[in-house]
């Protein structure tokens, strides 16, 4: 297993719907952890032997979560 962390910024304020959408992607095979900050920054940790960066971005998009990738620091 190769764990990778990617950081994203949501395009809207956190609300109940967005939190439910984020919780649902946590159950997808290969997604190890999703952490949400109050600012709307989202950290997705995934197994890079199972998923590519493009696949993770596609999962977010298909889940209705519009994000842009940001630097990890």
C-alpha positions as a Markdown table, in Angstrom:
| # | Residue | x | y | z |
|---|---|---|---|---|
| 1 | Unk | 0.0 | 0.0 | 0.0 |
| 2 | Unk | 1.2 | 3.5 | -0.9 |
| 3 | Unk | -0.6 | 6.2 | 1.0 |
| 4 | Unk | -0.9 | 9.6 | -0.6 |
| 5 | Unk | -2.5 | 12.7 | 0.8 |
| 6 | Unk | -4.1 | 15.3 | -1.5 |
| 7 | Unk | -5.5 | 18.6 | -0.3 |
| 8 | Unk | -8.4 | 20.3 | -1.9 |
| 9 | Unk | -10.5 | 23.5 | -1.3 |
| 10 | Unk | -14.2 | 23.3 | -1.7 |
| 11 | Unk | -15.9 | 25.9 | -3.8 |
| 12 | Unk | -18.7 | 26.5 | -1.3 |
| 13 | Unk | -19.2 | 26.8 | 2.5 |
| 14 | Unk | -19.5 | 23.6 | 4.5 |
| 15 | Unk | -23.0 | 22.6 | 5.1 |
| 16 | Unk | -24.8 | 19.4 | 6.0 |
| 17 | Unk | -25.2 | 18.3 | 2.4 |
| 18 | Unk | -21.5 | 18.7 | 1.6 |
| 19 | Unk | -20.5 | 16.9 | 4.8 |
| 20 | Unk | -22.7 | 14.0 | 3.9 |
| 21 | Unk | -21.2 | 13.9 | 0.4 |
| 22 | Unk | -17.7 | 13.8 | 1.9 |
| 23 | Unk | -18.7 | 11.1 | 4.4 |
| 24 | Unk | -19.9 | 8.9 | 1.5 |
| 25 | Unk | -16.6 | 9.0 | -0.4 |
| 26 | Unk | -14.9 | 7.7 | 2.7 |
| 27 | Unk | -16.5 | 4.3 | 2.1 |
| 28 | Unk | -15.1 | 3.9 | -1.4 |
| 29 | Unk | -12.5 | 1.2 | -1.8 |
| 30 | Unk | -9.0 | 2.8 | -1.8 |
| 31 | Unk | -10.0 | 5.9 | 0.0 |
| 32 | Unk | -8.4 | 5.6 | 3.4 |
| 33 | Unk | -9.4 | 8.8 | 5.2 |
| 34 | Unk | -11.1 | 12.2 | 4.5 |
| 35 | Unk | -10.5 | 15.1 | 6.9 |
| 36 | Unk | -12.4 | 18.4 | 6.6 |
| 37 | Unk | -11.3 | 21.6 | 8.1 |
| 38 | Unk | -13.8 | 24.4 | 9.0 |
| 39 | Unk | -12.2 | 26.5 | 6.3 |
| 40 | Unk | -13.4 | 24.0 | 3.7 |
| 41 | Unk | -10.0 | 22.5 | 3.1 |
| 42 | Unk | -10.3 | 18.8 | 2.5 |
| 43 | Unk | -7.5 | 16.2 | 2.9 |
| 44 | Unk | -8.1 | 12.9 | 1.1 |
| 45 | Unk | -5.7 | 10.1 | 1.9 |
| 46 | Unk | -5.9 | 7.2 | -0.5 |
| 47 | Unk | -4.0 | 4.1 | -1.6 |
| 48 | Unk | -2.1 | 5.0 | -4.7 |
| 49 | Unk | -1.8 | 1.3 | -5.7 |
| 50 | Unk | -5.6 | 1.3 | -6.0 |
| 51 | Unk | -6.4 | 4.8 | -7.2 |
| 52 | Unk | -4.7 | 7.5 | -9.3 |
| 53 | Unk | -4.9 | 11.2 | -8.7 |
| 54 | Unk | -7.3 | 11.5 | -11.6 |
| 55 | Unk | -9.6 | 8.8 | -10.2 |
| 56 | Unk | -9.7 | 10.6 | -6.8 |
| 57 | Unk | -10.6 | 13.8 | -8.5 |
| 58 | Unk | -13.3 | 12.0 | -10.5 |
| 59 | Unk | -14.7 | 10.4 | -7.3 |
| 60 | Unk | -15.1 | 13.9 | -5.8 |
| 61 | Unk | -16.7 | 15.3 | -9.0 |
| 62 | Unk | -19.2 | 12.4 | -9.3 |
| 63 | Unk | -20.1 | 12.8 | -5.7 |
| 64 | Unk | -21.1 | 16.4 | -6.4 |
| 65 | Unk | -18.1 | 17.9 | -4.6 |
| 66 | Unk | -16.5 | 20.7 | -6.6 |
| 67 | Unk | -13.0 | 21.3 | -5.4 |
| 68 | Unk | -9.6 | 22.6 | -6.6 |
| 69 | Unk | -6.3 | 21.1 | -5.5 |
| 70 | Unk | -4.2 | 23.2 | -3.1 |
| 71 | Unk | -0.7 | 22.9 | -1.7 |
| 72 | Unk | -0.3 | 20.6 | 1.3 |
| 73 | Unk | 1.4 | 23.2 | 3.5 |
